[in-house]
Amino acid sequence: MAYDRMDWHYGGNFPSDLPSEAGGTHIGMFLAWAIIRGLEGEVHRTDAAAAVEAVRNRTMTGREFLMEQCDEKFWEDDLNDEGNAFAKFYYEGEGPKSYLADYERALGRNLPTLYHIQDNWTNFDALAPVIDRRFAEWRRTRM
């Protein structure tokens, strides 16, 4: 099952002033967070170990990883069991405590659309503590 795909975003009402890659920034930020926290799937540990390390070393962004290693698609195979359980709760969630709501609050202020958020580590560093907090809250509710 796909959580998200870049092509779901860069068609239709996608801003004409942006490259299609901008449709994957939000996906890549979550994927980078998962990789840095050790929640990546076994397929990436075995088949993309160098790319996983590149994300951890910040020489590759999550969006670049998504494009180069995941064919622009974010699937269950991209995460381990704990990562999938969290993604189903948070990434697919709706409402004020969902990933997209947090993404917008953390990074999307004063921009024409969420697609205008830049794919860089500065933005990741602003978003990651928010995801960390949600992850910690989610873990507490599971125990």
Short mmCIF file of the C-alpha atoms (twelve columns), coordinates in Angstrom:
data_MODEL
# 
_entry.id   MODEL 
# 
loop_
_atom_site.group_PDB 
_atom_site.id 
_atom_site.type_symbol 
_atom_site.label_atom_id 
_atom_site.label_alt_id 
_atom_site.label_comp_id 
_atom_site.label_asym_id 
_atom_site.label_seq_id 
_atom_site.Cartn_x 
_atom_site.Cartn_y 
_atom_site.Cartn_z 
_atom_site.pdbx_PDB_model_num 
ATOM 1   C CA . MET A 1   0.000  0.000  0.000   1 
ATOM 2   C CA . ALA A 2   1.321  3.435  -0.889  1 
ATOM 3   C CA . TYR A 3   1.205  6.140  1.744   1 
ATOM 4   C CA . ASP A 4   1.964  8.822  -0.799  1 
ATOM 5   C CA . ARG A 5   3.349  9.311  -4.288  1 
ATOM 6   C CA . MET A 6   4.877  12.319 -5.948  1 
ATOM 7   C CA . ASP A 7   2.699  11.897 -9.020  1 
ATOM 8   C CA . TRP A 8   -0.395 12.336 -6.866  1 
ATOM 9   C CA . HIS A 9   0.818  15.890 -6.254  1 
ATOM 10  C CA . TYR A 10  2.467  17.233 -9.380  1 
ATOM 11  C CA . GLY A 11  -0.557 16.727 -11.607 1 
ATOM 12  C CA . GLY A 12  -3.750 18.759 -11.629 1 
ATOM 13  C CA . ASN A 13  -3.601 21.975 -9.618  1 
ATOM 14  C CA . PHE A 14  0.139  21.803 -8.984  1 
ATOM 15  C CA . PRO A 15  1.779  25.258 -9.189  1 
ATOM 16  C CA . SER A 16  3.105  25.843 -12.702 1 
ATOM 17  C CA . ASP A 17  6.070  27.834 -11.376 1 
ATOM 18  C CA . LEU A 18  7.554  24.824 -9.577  1 
ATOM 19  C CA . PRO A 19  9.411  21.746 -10.806 1 
ATOM 20  C CA . SER A 20  7.643  18.411 -10.288 1 
ATOM 21  C CA . GLU A 21  10.192 17.524 -7.592  1 
ATOM 22  C CA . ALA A 22  8.442  19.978 -5.279  1 
ATOM 23  C CA . GLY A 23  5.581  17.469 -5.110  1 
ATOM 24  C CA . GLY A 24  7.806  15.185 -3.061  1 
ATOM 25  C CA . THR A 25  9.321  17.513 -0.484  1 
ATOM 26  C CA . HIS A 26  6.794  16.725 2.245   1 
ATOM 27  C CA . ILE A 27  7.144  12.991 1.596   1 
ATOM 28  C CA . GLY A 28  10.926 13.175 1.616   1 
ATOM 29  C CA . MET A 29  11.052 15.091 4.885   1 
ATOM 30  C CA . PHE A 30  9.068  12.363 6.637   1 
ATOM 31  C CA . LEU A 31  11.154 9.654  4.998   1 
ATOM 32  C CA . ALA A 32  14.395 11.372 6.038   1 
ATOM 33  C CA . TRP A 33  13.109 11.633 9.600   1 
ATOM 34  C CA . ALA A 34  12.299 7.903  9.590   1 
ATOM 35  C CA . ILE A 35  15.718 6.981  8.191   1 
ATOM 36  C CA . ILE A 36  17.591 9.149  10.678  1 
ATOM 37  C CA . ARG A 37  15.593 7.564  13.514  1 
ATOM 38  C CA . GLY A 38  16.345 4.018  12.248  1 
ATOM 39  C CA . LEU A 39  12.794 3.271  11.104  1 
ATOM 40  C CA . GLU A 40  13.640 2.467  7.479   1 
ATOM 41  C CA . GLY A 41  12.592 -0.841 5.984   1 
ATOM 42  C CA . GLU A 42  14.865 -3.824 5.522   1 
ATOM 43  C CA . VAL A 43  14.869 -3.333 1.741   1 
ATOM 44  C CA . HIS A 44  16.716 -0.046 2.203   1 
ATOM 45  C CA . ARG A 45  19.114 -1.465 4.781   1 
ATOM 46  C CA . THR A 46  20.196 -4.155 2.335   1 
ATOM 47  C CA . ASP A 47  19.668 -2.678 -1.135  1 
ATOM 48  C CA . ALA A 48  20.279 1.020  -0.486  1 
ATOM 49  C CA . ALA A 49  22.658 1.079  2.464   1 
ATOM 50  C CA . ALA A 50  24.872 3.760  0.909   1 
ATOM 51  C CA . ALA A 51  21.883 6.009  0.228   1 
ATOM 52  C CA . VAL A 52  20.571 5.463  3.772   1 
ATOM 53  C CA . GLU A 53  23.967 6.567  5.093   1 
ATOM 54  C CA . ALA A 54  23.924 9.555  2.744   1 
ATOM 55  C CA . VAL A 55  20.631 10.694 4.292   1 
ATOM 56  C CA . ARG A 56  21.989 10.152 7.787   1 
ATOM 57  C CA . ASN A 57  25.116 12.131 6.842   1 
ATOM 58  C CA . ARG A 58  22.948 14.815 5.208   1 
ATOM 59  C CA . THR A 59  24.595 14.520 1.827   1 
ATOM 60  C CA . MET A 60  21.268 13.385 0.328   1 
ATOM 61  C CA . THR A 61  17.869 14.813 1.245   1 
ATOM 62  C CA . GLY A 62  14.848 12.667 1.892   1 
ATOM 63  C CA . ARG A 63  13.292 13.892 -1.347  1 
ATOM 64  C CA . GLU A 64  16.387 12.833 -3.281  1 
ATOM 65  C CA . PHE A 65  16.203 9.434  -1.569  1 
ATOM 66  C CA . LEU A 66  12.518 9.189  -2.476  1 
ATOM 67  C CA . MET A 67  13.276 9.932  -6.110  1 
ATOM 68  C CA . GLU A 68  16.417 7.809  -6.464  1 
ATOM 69  C CA . GLN A 69  15.599 4.808  -4.270  1 
ATOM 70  C CA . CYS A 70  11.797 4.700  -4.084  1 
ATOM 71  C CA . ASP A 71  10.696 5.574  -7.626  1 
ATOM 72  C CA . GLU A 72  8.907  8.648  -6.200  1 
ATOM 73  C CA . LYS A 73  6.606  6.431  -4.089  1 
ATOM 74  C CA . PHE A 74  6.379  6.072  -0.311  1 
ATOM 75  C CA . TRP A 75  5.309  2.481  0.483   1 
ATOM 76  C CA . GLU A 76  5.033  0.250  3.525   1 
ATOM 77  C CA . ASP A 77  8.277  -1.454 2.431   1 
ATOM 78  C CA . ASP A 78  10.101 1.831  3.015   1 
ATOM 79  C CA . LEU A 79  9.601  1.500  6.793   1 
ATOM 80  C CA . ASN A 80  10.040 -1.154 9.469   1 
ATOM 81  C CA . ASP A 81  7.093  -2.371 11.568  1 
ATOM 82  C CA . GLU A 82  7.270  0.441  14.108  1 
ATOM 83  C CA . GLY A 83  7.721  3.029  11.356  1 
ATOM 84  C CA . ASN A 84  4.661  1.707  9.539   1 
ATOM 85  C CA . ALA A 85  2.515  1.714  12.657  1 
ATOM 86  C CA . PHE A 86  3.485  5.342  13.291  1 
ATOM 87  C CA . ALA A 87  3.022  6.360  9.642   1 
ATOM 88  C CA . LYS A 88  -0.473 4.861  9.578   1 
ATOM 89  C CA . PHE A 89  -1.345 6.872  12.655  1 
ATOM 90  C CA . TYR A 90  0.439  10.139 11.887  1 
ATOM 91  C CA . TYR A 91  1.280  10.435 8.185   1 
ATOM 92  C CA . GLU A 92  -2.133 9.182  7.116   1 
ATOM 93  C CA . GLY A 93  -3.860 10.954 9.992   1 
ATOM 94  C CA . GLU A 94  -6.225 13.854 9.689   1 
ATOM 95  C CA . GLY A 95  -6.821 16.831 11.905  1 
ATOM 96  C CA . PRO A 96  -4.599 19.208 13.849  1 
ATOM 97  C CA . LYS A 97  -2.162 16.501 15.038  1 
ATOM 98  C CA . SER A 98  -1.539 14.942 11.631  1 
ATOM 99  C CA . TYR A 99  1.719  15.105 9.710   1 
ATOM 100 C CA . LEU A 100 0.449  17.496 7.040   1 
ATOM 101 C CA . ALA A 101 -1.013 19.843 9.648   1 
ATOM 102 C CA . ASP A 102 2.289  19.866 11.529  1 
ATOM 103 C CA . TYR A 103 4.226  20.271 8.267   1 
ATOM 104 C CA . GLU A 104 2.140  23.291 7.364   1 
ATOM 105 C CA . ARG A 105 2.457  24.885 10.822  1 
ATOM 106 C CA . ALA A 106 6.206  24.298 10.998  1 
ATOM 107 C CA . LEU A 107 7.176  25.283 7.462   1 
ATOM 108 C CA . GLY A 108 4.303  26.593 5.373   1 
ATOM 109 C CA . ARG A 109 3.588  29.986 6.823   1 
ATOM 110 C CA . ASN A 110 3.617  32.903 4.375   1 
ATOM 111 C CA . LEU A 111 4.072  30.652 1.340   1 
ATOM 112 C CA . PRO A 112 1.638  30.418 -1.573  1 
ATOM 113 C CA . THR A 113 1.338  26.614 -1.179  1 
ATOM 114 C CA . LEU A 114 2.972  23.810 0.778   1 
ATOM 115 C CA . TYR A 115 4.717  22.836 -2.444  1 
ATOM 116 C CA . HIS A 116 6.777  26.015 -2.165  1 
ATOM 117 C CA . ILE A 117 8.593  24.705 0.912   1 
ATOM 118 C CA . GLN A 118 12.266 24.271 0.093   1 
ATOM 119 C CA . ASP A 119 13.876 20.841 0.306   1 
ATOM 120 C CA . ASN A 120 16.771 21.576 2.641   1 
ATOM 121 C CA . TRP A 121 18.174 20.552 5.995   1 
ATOM 122 C CA . THR A 122 17.274 23.864 7.632   1 
ATOM 123 C CA . ASN A 123 13.598 23.135 7.020   1 
ATOM 124 C CA . PHE A 124 14.079 19.543 8.100   1 
ATOM 125 C CA . ASP A 125 15.634 20.762 11.359  1 
ATOM 126 C CA . ALA A 126 12.563 22.921 12.010  1 
ATOM 127 C CA . LEU A 127 10.196 20.010 11.343  1 
ATOM 128 C CA . ALA A 128 12.012 17.076 12.956  1 
ATOM 129 C CA . PRO A 129 11.399 18.129 16.596  1 
ATOM 130 C CA . VAL A 130 7.680  18.331 15.855  1 
ATOM 131 C CA . ILE A 131 7.671  14.803 14.438  1 
ATOM 132 C CA . ASP A 132 9.807  13.642 17.369  1 
ATOM 133 C CA . ARG A 133 7.219  15.026 19.781  1 
ATOM 134 C CA . ARG A 134 4.344  13.306 17.951  1 
ATOM 135 C CA . PHE A 135 6.329  10.064 17.845  1 
ATOM 136 C CA . ALA A 136 6.988  10.214 21.592  1 
ATOM 137 C CA . GLU A 137 3.288  10.929 22.271  1 
ATOM 138 C CA . TRP A 138 2.285  8.043  20.003  1 
ATOM 139 C CA . ARG A 139 4.700  5.661  21.719  1 
ATOM 140 C CA . ARG A 140 3.309  6.602  25.145  1 
ATOM 141 C CA . THR A 141 -0.228 5.770  24.025  1 
ATOM 142 C CA . ARG A 142 0.877  2.322  22.830  1 
ATOM 143 C CA . MET A 143 2.363  1.233  26.131  1 
# 
